[in-house]
Amino acid sequence: MENIETIKECNFLDFYNSRTYNANCFNDDGSLNKNYNSFKSTGIIAQIFEEHWDSTYLANKQLIDKFRPNAPIEVQKIIDCYNKNLGCSLYECPTCHDIVFIGHTCKSRFCSSCGYKYKNQRVESVLQTAYNCQHRQIVFTIPEQLRKYFFFPFENRINILFQAVRDTIYSILNESFKKNKNGILKKYTSKIKYTPGFFAFLHTFGRDLKWNPHIHILIAELKLGNNNSCMDWKFFDYDALSKRFQKILLDFLSKNLDKSFSKLKQQLFINYPNGFYVYAEPKKFKDLKSGVEYVTRYCGRVPISENRIVNYDGNNVTFSYINHNDNQYHEVSVCASQFILILLRHLLPSQFKIIRYYGFYRKKHSLHSKMIPFIKKHCHIFRKQLLKYQTSISLAFNRNPYNCPKCNTKMNFVLCIN
């Protein structure tokens, strides 16, 4: 067998021309044939984009470029994911001497395949930061009348939503409001300044795929004081959470929007006298990992899993969902172009942070060295290795992706084609 170092040094055409193949790995235009030894199985969502993106973009170019300007790049990534258009690595089997192309993935959070890997990486990052204590899930929602304000301009408005959640948590921790003898509401501030620790996760859709931005947080049920005290924090005042979140969010929006918002602001205080809905019941997860996986599964991936697509006939898409209100099964049928536009509502800017750390999870507290981490430090490197491509494929599908598909011999890396 030819020495592998020699093969690495020669270019691909020389390597290819020196061999004989029964199948053609080039197209007529000289490009690599994406179906030659790539073993890519295109998902339904990628297939829908591939078959209908050009016509959808042409018909809606002005709207897409205005509201989701990164859509052409991100969609093309999904279409090209793993099919050699993004480059590939070439491997040779030392036994049967066949060559195999392993296409490079798109790394897009909007890709159903790469988004799953992104989710796993974020779960691990959160777990390696968290302390080994009880955490509670709290969900901050906004009424339907406000949702349009967070659609565009996206980054600025979603940042406001995160800020409102942050300030609400700090407010209920260190501030209280009581009426004095004269019936005037007065604010009282805790003498000891406590710091919470929580992770915030942005979700932009409900089960029916409508635009519904809301934030889940996982908050540690303890608070660290500036006097080096550590106390349990089991009681959460639901009324305070709802009313303060409402006031803080509406005040932020008033500063950001023009005077026309004042009328809607007054109306929302009237329509929601108990504040905006905040879910804070102590939900029991099996462990912290289950809780993090639960809230992270909707972060940074295409907003619908492929097993919810009931049918795709080449022109129309039917997807299913279970309604939160009536717990009933529903099916929705739309044309492929409309389905693409529905998904694009939830496309986020490439570098936008959808998971954020606050309090002692963002900045180490003076008690940090005395806290018990959820994952011991000596386990970090080993657990990150489990997220590597070869390991994750082996665990998920019980096969080594670098073994020859014909004889199962470990293949040799030849070169990378970009």
Secondary structure, 3 states (H helix, E strand, C coil): CCCHHHHHHCCHHHHHHCCCCCCCCECCCCCECCCCCCCCCCCHHHHHHHHHHHHHHHHCHHHHHHHCCCHHHHHHHHHHCCCCCCCEEEEECCCCCCEEEEECCCCCCCCCCHHHHHHHHHHHHHHHHCECCCEEEEEECCCHHHHHHHCCCHHHHHHHHHHHHHHHHHHHHHEEEEECCCCCEEEEECCCCEECEEEEEEEEECCCCCEEEEEEEEEECEEEECCCCEEECCCCCHHHHHHHHHHHHHHHHHHHCCCCHHHHHHHHHHHCCCCCCEECCCCCCCCHHHHHHHHHCCCCCCCCCHHHEEEECCCEEEEEEECCCCCCEEEEEEEHHHHHHHHHCCCCCCCCCCEEEEECCCCCCCCHHHCCECCCHHHHHHHHHCCCHHHHHHHHHCCCCCECCCCCCECEEEEEEC
